[in-house]
Amino acid sequence: MAEERLVAVSYPVDEEFTRINTAALAGEARVDFTYPLGDDERREAIGRADALIGWNLGKEMPAGTLDEAAGLGFVQLLSAGADAIDFAAFPRRLALAGNVGAYAEPIAEHVLAMTLSLAKRLPLRHSELAAGRFDQSYSLTLKGAVCAILGYGGIGTATARLMRAFGARIHAVNRSGRTDGQADWVSTLDDLDEVLAAADVVVVCLPLTLATRDLIGARELALMKPTAILINVARGAIVAEAPLYEHLRGHPDFSAGIDAWWEEPAFGGPFHAAHPFFSLPNFIGSPHNSGIVPGTLEGAARLAAENVLRYFHGEAPAGLVRREDYLTA
């Protein structure tokens, strides 16, 4: 019976998250919130579960818990990315899914805000005005611009909708080289050199995998237009840090907006950039908060629970993660 299924929720929850998870799974499964429990009780509760919804698995349960959970078949992340998972220790028998699309709309807004700010040279003109310079040089426009979106999942497609409204043409880059027709061109990473050379705006929203780590380095940056804009809302390590700083420093008409950093502090901790990006007039940064707006995490919890239901119903869950993308043989 579906009612006999058990879903363990391992991340910390408040009353609202408890209500969301319970309501989304009502009539289909019981929900056991394991975070407040002691280690032995957590291990036992997860061992009884058919599916697990978690966030930072390494901190939410004792080591070896997933290995011992013989009845567990599916793990759903609250986060979209899976690069924090230790796949060397993650049981091969378990299916794992990221929470694809859960944060897409606010992140797409953030991409657009950064792009427009850099296209209109707002940080530069602001500092010039403060210094007494009144420079009315041309700014850039998105009308007719080529926007290359590396990673055409939930965030990529949401970004494309907003960019198209400003008249941009969309070059989608994904794994298959196919899309639903909402892009003007589509290709794979095999064509990355040509994509970078043609783009006025490059938006990075790929997962961090073996194939995408250091994907954009000095050689790739040199292929881009002198006035191109690079936006990274994915993971810092997809773009090589030192080459990006040097390229920005040596090409003042090139600009970049970074939301995902190479080294990020724990919540509330001090932040320090390894290179003085904030001294550059052609750069803007944000503290990896592009997806954080009121209601987003609650919506993500609902989507995660709905994906568990797909698994229970025998449907293919969204966002299934391929282990081989993160581990070498």
Buried (B, 14 or more C-beta within 10 A) or exposed (E): EEEEBBBBBBBEBEEEBBEBBBEBBEEBBBBBBBBEBEEEEBBBBBBBBBBBBBBBBEEBBEEEBBEEBEEBBBBBBBBBBBBBBEBEEBEEEBBBBBBBBBBBBBBBBBBBBBBBBBBEBEBBBEEBEEEEEEEEEEEBBBEEBBBBBBBBBBBBBBBBBBBBEBEBBBBBBBBEEEBEEEBBBBBBBEBBEBBBBBBBBBBBBBBBBEEBEEBBBEEBBEBBBEEBBBBBBBBBBBBBBEBBBBBBBEBEEBBBBBBBBBEEEEEEEEEEBEBEBEEBBBBBBBEBEBBEBEEBBEBBBBBBBBBBBBBBEEEEBBBBBEBEBBEEE
